[in-house]
Amino acid sequence: MLLSVIIPVYNVQDFLARCIDSVLAQTYRNLEIILVDDGSTDSSGEICDRYAEQDCRINVIHKSNGGLSSARNAALDVITGDCVTFIDSDDFVHPLFAEKLIEALGKDSQIAIAPWQECNEGELPALSKRITGDIISYSQDEAIKEIYYQRRLTHSACSRVFDAKLFDDIRFPEGMLYEDLAISYDILKKATKITFYDCPPMYFYMHRSGSIINTMTLKRTHVLDHLERIEQQIAKEAPQFLPAVRSRHMSACFNMLRLMPVNNPQWQPTKQRCWQYVKNMRFLCISDPNVRLKNKIACLLSFFGINFLMTIINKSK
């Protein structure tokens, strides 16, 4: 089984070698590695080319800058693998990552997921010498609820292997943040079985101070756009999942209220947008036994008004 490894690359010259080396160190050797240089202005493109000269499994795409989704989509258009995985270029993986997830994928699962671990810039976590654990299977219904109720499974496109057929007619939205969340439901509704390999972490996600997700801009409101669309879609197609998606939507609203500047006028429309959703859905979330406790607490705090709520949750920054 050929695994296509997609690595979008943009101005990560200090981290790229570690990422690529971790892929080349995989015990599973049947790989197609696609490095997408997304218009880098540092030496990242040259690093990609040097690695391609050293290993015939590596292909490099050089393109003008279009963002993470654009880079991933460019690779999805040319992959030939039976399955596919996405690795961000400042992250890295355990040597057994591919082997264990291909094993967990088996013959009847469409997505296999590994635990992941966050690490800070400059930190190099110790890797487990042995990777053992149980393979836990989820039906489509169970996985959707797990993800949107924010339990063990996440909506991330990383730290997992997908059946490549899932992406035959699905691409990431370009020019938007939270691209993984945007396609999450469309991917899940095509998967009949999802497996989780309950083992030590095999994907290592690095927090960088200058990364987009650590910068508070109005683009962060894209999470609300995606969730509104998913909620509308599920209301028509599978209303049994509405409580789970509303719980996830509520989490996004609380997170926006926590992160946004309190008295900045440009954030007022977003503030009111989140507040209106909280007021509309708080009774439903409080009464839903599956909603996580921190959401329920925030819902209860909301009855004291938006200013009180923002004061309390801003203390948790």
C-alpha positions as CSV (number, residue, x, y, z in Angstrom):
1,M,0.0,0.0,0.0
2,L,1.5,3.3,-1.1
3,L,1.3,6.1,1.4
4,S,1.3,9.7,0.1
5,V,2.9,12.1,2.6
6,I,2.0,15.7,1.9
7,I,4.2,18.4,3.5
8,P,3.3,22.1,2.7
9,V,6.4,24.3,3.1
10,Y,6.6,28.0,3.7
11,N,9.5,29.8,5.3
12,V,10.5,27.1,7.7
13,Q,14.2,26.7,7.0
14,D,15.0,26.2,10.6
15,F,12.6,23.3,11.1
16,L,12.2,21.7,7.7
17,A,15.1,19.2,7.9
18,R,13.8,17.8,11.2
19,C,10.4,17.3,9.6
20,I,11.7,15.6,6.4
21,D,14.2,13.5,8.3
22,S,11.5,12.1,10.5
23,V,9.6,11.0,7.4
24,L,12.6,9.5,5.8
25,A,13.3,7.6,9.0
26,Q,9.9,5.8,8.8
27,T,10.1,2.0,9.2
28,Y,7.3,1.9,6.6
29,R,9.2,2.4,3.3
30,N,6.5,2.5,0.6
31,L,6.1,6.3,0.6
32,E,5.5,9.0,-1.9
33,I,6.7,12.2,-0.3
34,I,5.4,15.5,-1.8
35,L,7.0,18.7,-0.6
36,V,5.0,21.8,-1.7
37,D,7.2,24.9,-1.6
38,D,4.4,27.5,-1.3
39,G,6.4,30.5,-2.5
40,S,9.0,30.5,0.3
41,T,11.3,33.6,0.5
42,D,13.9,31.9,2.7
43,S,16.0,28.8,1.8
44,S,13.1,26.3,2.3
45,G,12.7,25.7,-1.5
46,E,16.4,24.9,-1.9
47,I,16.2,22.5,1.1
48,C,13.3,20.7,-0.6
49,D,15.3,20.3,-3.8
50,R,18.4,19.0,-2.0
51,Y,16.3,16.3,-0.3
52,A,14.7,15.4,-3.6
53,E,18.1,14.8,-5.1
54,Q,18.9,12.4,-2.3
55,D,15.8,10.3,-2.3
56,C,13.7,9.3,-5.3
57,R,10.6,9.0,-3.2
58,I,10.5,12.8,-2.8
59,N,8.8,15.1,-5.3
60,V,8.9,18.9,-5.0
61,I,6.2,21.3,-6.2
62,H,7.2,25.0,-6.4
63,K,4.3,27.4,-6.5
64,S,3.4,31.0,-5.8
65,N,2.3,31.6,-2.2
66,G,-1.4,30.6,-1.7
67,G,-1.5,29.4,1.9
68,L,-1.7,26.0,3.6
69,S,-4.9,24.9,1.9
70,S,-3.6,25.9,-1.5
71,A,-0.4,23.9,-0.9
72,R,-2.2,20.8,0.3
73,N,-4.6,21.0,-2.6
74,A,-1.8,21.2,-5.1
75,A,-0.4,18.0,-3.7
76,L,-3.8,16.3,-3.6
77,D,-4.2,16.9,-7.3
78,V,-1.1,14.8,-8.1
79,I,-0.9,12.0,-5.4
80,T,-0.9,8.4,-6.5
81,G,-1.0,6.7,-3.1
82,D,-3.7,4.4,-1.8
83,C,-3.7,6.5,1.4
84,V,-2.6,9.9,2.4
85,T,-1.3,11.8,5.4
86,F,-0.6,15.5,6.1
87,I,2.4,16.7,8.1
88,D,3.0,20.3,8.7
89,S,6.6,21.3,8.0
90,D,7.5,22.5,11.5
91,D,6.1,19.3,13.0
92,F,7.6,15.8,13.0
93,V,6.6,12.2,13.5
94,H,7.7,9.1,15.3
95,P,9.6,6.5,13.1
96,L,6.7,4.1,13.5
97,F,4.0,6.6,12.7
98,A,3.3,5.3,9.2
99,E,3.7,1.6,10.0
100,K,1.4,1.7,12.9
101,L,-1.3,3.8,11.3
102,I,-1.3,1.7,8.1
103,E,-1.8,-1.3,10.4
104,A,-4.6,0.4,12.3
105,L,-6.2,1.4,9.0
106,G,-6.6,-2.3,8.0
107,K,-8.9,-3.3,5.3
108,D,-12.2,-1.8,6.4
109,S,-11.3,1.6,8.1
110,Q,-11.0,4.8,6.1
111,I,-9.2,6.9,8.8
112,A,-6.6,5.9,11.3
113,I,-5.7,8.4,14.0
114,A,-2.6,8.6,16.3
115,P,-2.2,10.5,19.6
116,W,-0.3,13.7,19.2
117,Q,1.8,15.9,21.6
118,E,2.3,19.6,21.7
119,C,5.8,21.0,22.1
120,N,7.2,24.5,22.2
121,E,9.7,26.0,19.8
122,G,13.2,24.6,20.5
123,E,11.8,21.7,22.5
124,L,12.6,18.2,21.4
125,P,10.4,15.6,23.3
126,A,11.7,12.1,24.0
127,L,10.3,9.5,21.6
128,S,8.9,6.3,23.0
129,K,11.2,3.4,22.0
130,R,8.3,1.0,21.8
131,I,4.8,1.8,20.4
132,T,2.1,-0.5,21.6
133,G,-1.5,0.0,22.3
134,D,-5.1,-0.9,21.6
135,I,-6.8,-0.1,18.3
136,I,-10.2,1.4,19.1
137,S,-12.8,1.4,16.4
138,Y,-15.5,4.1,16.0
139,S,-18.5,4.0,13.7
140,Q,-19.3,7.1,11.7
141,D,-21.9,8.2,14.2
142,E,-19.6,7.7,17.1
143,A,-16.7,9.5,15.5
144,I,-18.8,12.5,14.6
145,K,-20.0,12.9,18.1
146,E,-16.5,12.3,19.5
147,I,-15.0,15.1,17.4
148,Y,-17.7,17.8,17.8
149,Y,-18.2,17.1,21.5
150,Q,-14.4,17.5,21.7
151,R,-13.5,14.3,23.3
152,R,-10.6,12.1,22.4
153,L,-10.8,12.6,18.6
154,T,-10.1,15.9,17.0
155,H,-10.9,17.4,13.6
156,S,-7.2,17.9,12.7
157,A,-6.0,16.6,9.3
158,C,-2.7,15.8,10.8
159,S,-1.7,12.9,13.1
160,R,-3.8,10.5,10.9
161,V,-3.8,8.5,7.7
162,F,-6.8,8.7,5.3
163,D,-8.0,6.4,2.6
164,A,-7.0,8.6,-0.4
165,K,-10.5,8.1,-2.0
166,L,-12.0,10.3,0.7
167,F,-10.3,13.3,-1.1
168,D,-11.5,12.4,-4.6
169,D,-14.0,15.3,-4.5
170,I,-12.9,17.2,-1.4
171,R,-10.4,20.0,-1.2
172,F,-9.4,22.4,1.6
173,P,-10.9,25.9,1.4
174,E,-8.3,28.4,0.2
175,G,-7.7,31.7,1.9
176,M,-9.3,30.7,5.1
177,L,-8.1,29.5,8.5
178,Y,-9.4,26.4,10.3
179,E,-9.3,24.5,7.0
180,D,-9.3,21.1,8.8
181,L,-12.5,21.9,10.6
182,A,-14.0,23.2,7.3
183,I,-13.8,19.8,5.6
184,S,-14.3,17.7,8.8
185,Y,-18.0,16.7,8.3
186,D,-17.7,16.2,4.5
187,I,-14.8,13.7,5.2
188,L,-16.5,12.0,8.1
189,K,-19.8,11.4,6.2
190,K,-17.8,9.4,3.6
191,A,-16.1,7.2,6.2
192,T,-17.9,4.2,7.7
193,K,-15.2,3.3,10.2
194,I,-12.6,5.3,12.0
195,T,-9.8,3.8,14.1
196,F,-7.8,5.3,16.9
197,Y,-4.5,3.8,17.9
198,D,-4.4,4.3,21.7
199,C,-0.6,4.4,22.2
200,P,2.1,7.0,23.1
201,P,2.2,10.1,21.0
202,M,3.5,9.6,17.4
203,Y,2.8,13.1,16.0
204,F,4.6,16.1,17.5
205,Y,3.0,19.5,16.9
206,M,5.2,22.5,17.5
207,H,3.9,25.8,18.8
208,R,5.7,28.7,17.0
209,S,5.3,32.3,18.2
210,G,5.0,33.6,14.7
211,S,2.6,31.1,13.3
212,I,-0.8,32.2,12.0
213,I,-2.8,30.4,14.6
214,N,-1.0,32.2,17.4
215,T,-1.8,35.6,16.0
216,M,-5.2,37.2,16.8
217,T,-6.6,38.6,13.6
218,L,-10.1,38.9,12.2
219,K,-9.3,35.8,10.1
220,R,-9.7,33.8,13.3
221,T,-13.4,34.4,12.9
222,H,-13.3,31.9,10.0
223,V,-14.0,29.2,12.6
224,L,-17.4,30.7,13.1
225,D,-18.1,30.7,9.3
226,H,-17.2,27.1,9.0
227,L,-19.3,26.0,12.0
228,E,-22.3,28.0,10.8
229,R,-22.1,26.2,7.4
230,I,-21.6,22.8,9.0
231,E,-24.5,23.4,11.3
232,Q,-26.8,24.3,8.4
233,Q,-25.6,21.3,6.4
234,I,-26.2,18.9,9.3
235,A,-29.6,20.4,10.0
236,K,-30.6,19.2,6.5
237,E,-28.7,16.0,6.2
238,A,-28.3,14.5,9.7
239,P,-30.1,16.5,12.5
240,Q,-29.1,13.9,15.1
241,F,-25.7,15.5,15.1
242,L,-26.9,19.0,15.7
243,P,-26.4,19.0,19.5
244,A,-22.7,17.9,19.0
245,V,-22.0,20.6,16.4
246,R,-23.7,23.2,18.5
247,S,-21.5,22.3,21.4
248,R,-18.5,22.8,19.2
249,H,-19.9,26.1,17.9
250,M,-20.4,27.3,21.4
251,S,-16.8,26.4,22.3
252,A,-15.7,28.6,19.3
253,C,-17.8,31.5,20.5
254,F,-16.4,31.3,24.0
255,N,-12.8,31.1,22.6
256,M,-13.4,34.2,20.5
257,L,-14.7,36.1,23.5
258,R,-11.7,35.0,25.5
259,L,-9.1,36.0,22.9
260,M,-10.5,39.2,21.4
261,P,-9.4,42.6,22.6
262,V,-12.1,43.7,25.1
263,N,-12.7,47.3,24.0
264,N,-11.5,47.3,20.4
265,P,-14.3,48.6,18.1
266,Q,-13.3,46.5,15.1
267,W,-14.1,43.4,17.2
268,Q,-17.6,44.6,18.1
269,P,-19.4,42.7,15.3
270,T,-17.7,39.5,16.2
271,K,-18.4,40.1,19.9
272,Q,-22.1,40.5,19.1
273,R,-22.1,37.6,16.8
274,C,-20.7,35.3,19.5
275,W,-22.9,36.7,22.2
276,Q,-26.1,36.2,20.2
277,Y,-25.2,32.5,19.5
278,V,-24.5,32.0,23.2
279,K,-27.8,33.4,24.2
280,N,-29.7,31.4,21.7
281,M,-28.0,28.0,22.5
282,R,-27.1,28.2,26.2
283,F,-30.2,26.4,27.5
284,L,-29.7,23.6,25.0
285,C,-26.0,23.2,25.9
286,I,-26.7,23.2,29.7
287,S,-29.4,20.5,29.3
288,D,-27.2,18.3,27.0
289,P,-25.4,15.7,29.2
290,N,-22.7,15.2,26.5
291,V,-21.5,18.9,26.5
292,R,-18.2,19.3,28.3
293,L,-18.2,20.8,31.7
294,K,-16.2,24.0,30.8
295,N,-18.9,24.9,28.2
296,K,-21.6,24.4,30.8
297,I,-19.8,26.6,33.3
298,A,-19.4,29.3,30.6
299,C,-23.1,29.1,29.7
300,L,-24.0,29.6,33.4
301,L,-21.7,32.6,33.6
302,S,-23.3,34.1,30.5
303,F,-26.6,34.7,32.5
304,F,-24.7,37.5,34.3
305,G,-24.2,39.3,31.1
306,I,-21.5,39.5,28.4
307,N,-19.2,41.8,30.2
308,F,-19.1,39.6,33.3
309,L,-18.5,36.5,31.1
310,M,-15.7,38.2,29.2
311,T,-14.1,39.4,32.4
312,I,-14.1,35.9,33.9
313,I,-13.0,33.9,30.8
314,N,-10.3,36.5,29.9
315,K,-8.6,35.7,33.2
316,S,-7.9,32.2,31.8
317,K,-5.6,33.5,29.0
